[in-house]
Amino acid sequence: MFPSWPIRFHHHTPVGSSKSGGGGGGGEESTDSGSAANTLSTTVPESPVSTKPSSSDHHHLQPPQMDGAGGFSQSHQTAGRQTPEKTLRRLAQNREAARKSRLRKKAYVQQLESSRIRLTQLEQDLHRARSQGIFLGGGGVAGGSISSGGAIFDMEYARWLDEDLRHMSELRTAVQAHLTDGDLRVIVDAYISHYDEIFRLKGVAAKSDVFHLITGMWATPAERCFLWMGGFRPSDLIKMLISQLDPLTEQQIMGIYGLQQTSQQAEDALSQGLEQLQQSLIDTIANGSINDSMHHMAVALGKLANLEGFVRQADNLRQQTLHQLRRILTVRQAARCFLVIGEYYGRLRALSSLWASRPREALQMADDNSCQTTTDLHMVQSSQNQFSNF
Amino acid sequence: MQFQPETHSYYSASSVVIHGGGGVAAADPFERVVRLASGSAVVVFSVSTCCMCHAVKRLFCGMGVSPTVYELDQDPRGKEIERVLSQLLGGGSAVPVVFIGGKLVGAMDRVMASHISGNLVPLLKEAGALWL
């Protein structure tokens, strides 16, 4: 009934009168009123209905408004008058609040503009650095706890995600359009190259900030939950796919199960190698005496450097798994398979957003919760395409 | 899985080979590598403290394969071998390096790629390191 934020922004000087007489119900509230003070201010604690009716003086300052949904009725003049001082003070407060609100809005807009400029500059720097093959150190990255290498990777990853959506819709259209195998192959191979690209980018990022990758700070929380060595676990992906893939020939089934087994073995080997590295690090850090602590730190640093190798091998494993999938499946099967993969991770990312925006008040009714979730789901589904093909 | 310094080999298949034909000490490091690599079905050049080497050893163990492992940090001339291996790989870390049936497979990334693509097991069977 009484919107706290304006529906229209008025340019009038914020001299205004209250809208309805004391007897009026809320329904007479008109947002077309000339009371700019009420529309601009968010901090005025009184609701318009409770404000005292204006004195007749103010009618001189205000052009007469349409009576429409009820505004300036004649009852104003008959309403009880407050002392002029109180009225004046209230109006002054309204003016002040409106002024502050305008200043805040202006500051916000300026902040947006400068952020936009900074973003453009960052992107330019990134392009320059990439073309020169240098990796930027330091320099203007907001959000102090992230390294420049990590920030640059996050930007590239965001771009990769946009690309992914584009590839996905291309795949979807291609599958539904019943293209020839030759045409479909081009699209499928392009998707593989798209994945090759992210592994290449991760390799570059591993050199500059392996912790950023291995702790999954580049990924959404739900993905982070399932993170293995800085990315997805290939054997988990295969397990998920087994139930989703088309009817397969017996040879293909053997191939897929074989791939599950080999990726599992490779993962176990890498995990054990990493465990040994961690144990070795623990020993180094724990056993430094005061006298040679610097030496121990240097040794520890040397061991930490091996982390990069493990993340690289894990990404290598992920890349090889995807390539092997491509080899086992026909072009059409591969297209559908990659659609499944893309949608799966899209859903996982969406789950993170939903989780972050879930209603937290314990007092809310269960109905409200489910309504909220349903609304969010609809919002998500409008940006994701149906999974119903499968 | 055996860990062996180069001078005495307990690996049954090749217990004679290393000592055979004197003048071992004068061998050029490259020839040593070739000789060692051909001496067993699966040969891993490693450094005892290297964690990636540990990973490759675990990979073979997990498959039921017993590779012959040469810990280069425990070999008096290990450094030379490391240099040769590094050259063979075209730069980068010298260890771990895997030979199967006397032929170079490569470093960890090649071994894993080979395993995922299904080529590693046939190689191992061919070299007699794996039986059905």
Contacts between the chains, C-beta under 8 A, distances in Angstrom:
chain1	res1	chain2	res2	distance
A	255	B	118	7.7
A	258	B	118	6.3
A	259	B	116	7.0
A	259	B	118	8.0
A	262	B	115	5.1
A	262	B	116	5.4
A	262	B	118	7.1
A	262	B	120	7.9
A	263	B	116	6.4
A	265	B	59	6.4
A	265	B	62	5.1
A	265	B	63	6.4
A	265	B	115	7.1
A	266	B	59	6.6
A	266	B	112	5.2
A	266	B	115	5.9
A	266	B	116	6.7
A	268	B	58	7.0
A	268	B	59	7.9
A	268	B	62	5.9
A	269	B	55	4.7
A	269	B	56	6.9
A	269	B	58	4.5
A	269	B	59	3.6
A	269	B	62	6.3
A	270	B	55	5.4
A	272	B	54	6.7
A	272	B	55	6.2
A	272	B	58	4.5
A	273	B	51	4.8
A	273	B	52	5.7
A	273	B	54	5.0
A	273	B	55	2.7
A	273	B	56	7.9
A	273	B	58	6.8
A	274	B	51	7.1
A	274	B	55	7.7
A	276	B	51	4.7
A	276	B	54	4.7
A	276	B	55	7.9
A	277	B	51	4.1
A	280	B	49	7.3
A	280	B	51	6.9
A	306	B	51	5.7
A	306	B	52	7.1
A	309	B	52	5.6
A	309	B	93	7.7
A	309	B	108	7.9
A	310	B	51	7.7
A	310	B	52	7.4
A	310	B	55	7.9
A	312	B	109	7.6
A	313	B	52	7.3
A	313	B	55	7.7
A	313	B	108	5.6
A	313	B	109	6.3
A	313	B	112	6.6
A	316	B	109	4.9
A	316	B	112	6.2
A	316	B	113	7.0
A	317	B	112	5.6
A	317	B	116	6.9
A	320	B	112	6.5
A	320	B	113	5.0
A	320	B	116	4.1
A	320	B	117	6.8
A	321	B	116	6.0
A	323	B	116	8.0
A	323	B	117	7.6
A	324	B	116	5.3
A	324	B	117	5.7
A	324	B	118	7.5
A	327	B	117	7.4
